[in-house]
Amino acid sequence: MSLNIDRILKSVRRVRKFLAKAPKNPPPEKIRDLRTSARRLEAAIEAFGLGSKRREKRLFRDLRQVRKRAGKVRDMDVFTGHLWGLPQQEDEKECVIELAEHLGVRRAKAAKRLRRTAKELGPRLRAELKKGAKYFEKLLGRGQKKTDGAAEESSSEAMGRALELSSALRSPAHLDKRNLHPYRLKVKELRYVLQLSDDPPKQQLVNKLGEVKDAIGEWHDWEGLIAIATDVLSHGSRCNLLRALKATSENKFERALALANELRRT
């Protein structure tokens, strides 16, 4: 498994840049890049067996905290996009506006918490990431002779992690609404580990994992929007907007389940 050090270093740069600026109102694309880069770095740390070391454990913990804060902002962006993307009916306009305003308020609060966390952890995390980048360069053999075995050993560790995650996709025996999203986390982690490699034979699997990950994630997002709408809107089961959200979510679930089961058969 030939590893791509440039992808790891690019993720380091993106996270460090975001932490340095700590914007008050980050656009959706910046939030997406931050979360993807943090995930990729977490996968790299786990793949190379660095989680047991004190410095790497702290780096992993801080990265996860920033990523989770960014996730709250991302959720509101996605929910709002889904809401405005629905076919609009005249009798639903007030509900849509009420729900959109609520999502906007929650988005602003989540962005504020993310900025506070970025400022709090930023100096230490940026320094640790800089050290981590040098560590990865050394570990993966950049500037060293291949004969030292460091890169080969790291590749073997990453491949071992990939095989372990691949085996984990066989369980649970039956997928349903209770366990489909936790299953997505396994799919996502395996995809991130495989993306550390540039080996062409793995690209088809990476693409398939990405399709399943996105389908399950989209269904889960609709479920999240339904949960908020149920709390915010006062019409209860009579609300046409809620009915539309639930119908869309059910369609997304059926597609996600079919793709996940197809992946397992493969």
Summary of the structure (lengths in Angstrom):
residues: 266
radius of gyration: 20.6
end to end distance: 20.8
largest distance: 70.5
contacts: 806
relative contact order: 0.13
helix: 82%
strand: 1%
